[in-house]
């Protein structure tokens, strides 16, 4: 069974590459065929497939087959999960702010 840390790492791995960030920007306008992404990203099909596998495995992007091509789109539910994960990681305990015993030494 996957731990919460492994799940988070899978999601954030999808976001930590500038090419995958660019792909997500291209998908803002809606679903795109892999053939379009290959052209717009100016990358070989094998490279696009690698990046799309990471994005799809994260749940941020969904895919569907149509003929010989795969079509990709941002998955709103996957985005919500990623946002919730980030919120969970960076959430602060407002009452505990400034309670670090070493903070006074800084």
MODALIN-V659820 format. One record per run of one state. SS is the DSSP state (hx for helix, st for strand, lp for the rest). FROM is the first residue (numbers start at 1). LEN is the number of residues. If there is no record, write none. Layout:
SS,FROM,LEN  SS,FROM,LEN
This chain:
lp,1,3  hx,4,12  lp,16,2  hx,18,12  lp,30,2  st,32,2  hx,34,8  lp,42,3  hx,45,14  lp,59,2  st,61,6  lp,67,2  st,69,6  lp,75,1  hx,76,15  lp,91,3  hx,94,3  lp,97,6  hx,103,3  lp,106,1
